[in-house]
Structures are given as structure tokens and as C-alpha cells.
Amino acid sequence: SYNPQMTTSPSLYAARRARLAALLGHGGVAIIPTAPEHARNRDSDFPYRHDSYFYYLTGFTEPNAWLVIDATGRSTLFCQPKDLEREIWDGYRFGPAAAKEQFGFDAAYAIDTIDTQLPQLMANAPALFYALASDARLDARIQGWLNAVRAQVRAGVSAPAAAFDIRVILNEMRLIKDADEIAIMQRAADISAQAHARAMQLARPGLREYHLEAELLHELRSHGSQY
């Protein structure tokens, strides 16, 4: 099966999600979005870079995606739906079904269902964990979902009464690197060293700086390093 982005076993990301779930406390729910896209002009966006916290837990690099984890360890992904026409312009998309299978989530839904699904996932949870006060847009989304849960109080549904910064937990988890992370760091260092050596070997009087940049980028990208 085609997987253009997975470089690490999905079981590693699943293990990280399980570790996080164990730290949420009884009934807590974590909500982690990936980074937003930024428009460059009317027709295109700046090169996309996923959120590091999100990637650490998923291995998923597509934009417009959210991860939800509850204290039982259940993980839910919201992502862009499969769209062959848009893929001509934007590149390959997994879609919810393939993402669930390839990345080991318990459930996956199209992103346009998130406003319906999130209040259900938050219902009766005692606490929320997210990047507290990091982004006004994120805070507004969370507030909207909270209000949707509170609207069900007469039906016996309770809303989370506390919120905690998920980054405190994730920073501690990421502080000590596992073997996979160390291997990735070593590979990045090796590629960078090769690129600098190539530029030095080809440097000579009369070259412009962009010539050396081209040599660096050639070596980096020929070994799979895009940035």
C-alpha cells in the first residue's frame, strides 16, 4: 500500500499516544491540531510544515488535521477527505479510511465533521488538555465545542470543568529522545555534513553564493531532506 510519508513504524507513534493517554488522568481528553496553512498569494500557500507535537504523536504530515486522545488510550484523527481532483494540485491525500489503517488510529473522520464529533468526544470528560492560550483561533474553537457540550446539560451531559496545557506533558515526553529519534537526528546530521562537504569541494573563485546554495540543496534533497 502506498505511503509517501511514513518513515517510522506506526507502532512507535501509537506507543507515544498510549503514554500520553496514561498521563491525562481519569477521563481527560487531549486535543492536538497540526499547524495551519499560510497563504502566499491568491493561488498558492507557503511550503507547508506540520506541527512538531502533532507529528510526534501521529507521523502524519498533511495539513488540516486534528488528533484527539482520551484517557482510555483511544485516538481519533480528523483529516482531509480523499479528493482525487485536489490531489492533482496539492499532492497525495490519505483520507480517513487509509489514514486509520496506515497510522494505527482507533477512528478517523473527515475534517468537516469535527464540529459535530468533538462535542461528543468531550462530553462527560472532567478535563481538557490542549495548547492553552497559544492561539486565539484554537481557543475560539475549543470554546465553541465547550458551549455545545454545555448546551446538553439538561440531558444529563456534563462539560469539562478544567483545562491544562498539553505542552507541559509533551515537552517532558520529548525531552529524552528514543532510539528512533536519535537515528533520525544522526541521519539529518550526516546529510547536512555531506552537503557542506560538497559545497566546500566545489567552491572556487568566481562562484556566486547561490551556486553554493544550489550544491547544498542538491545534496540535501537527493538524500530525502526537503528542508
Disulfide bonds with the S-S distance in Angstrom:
none
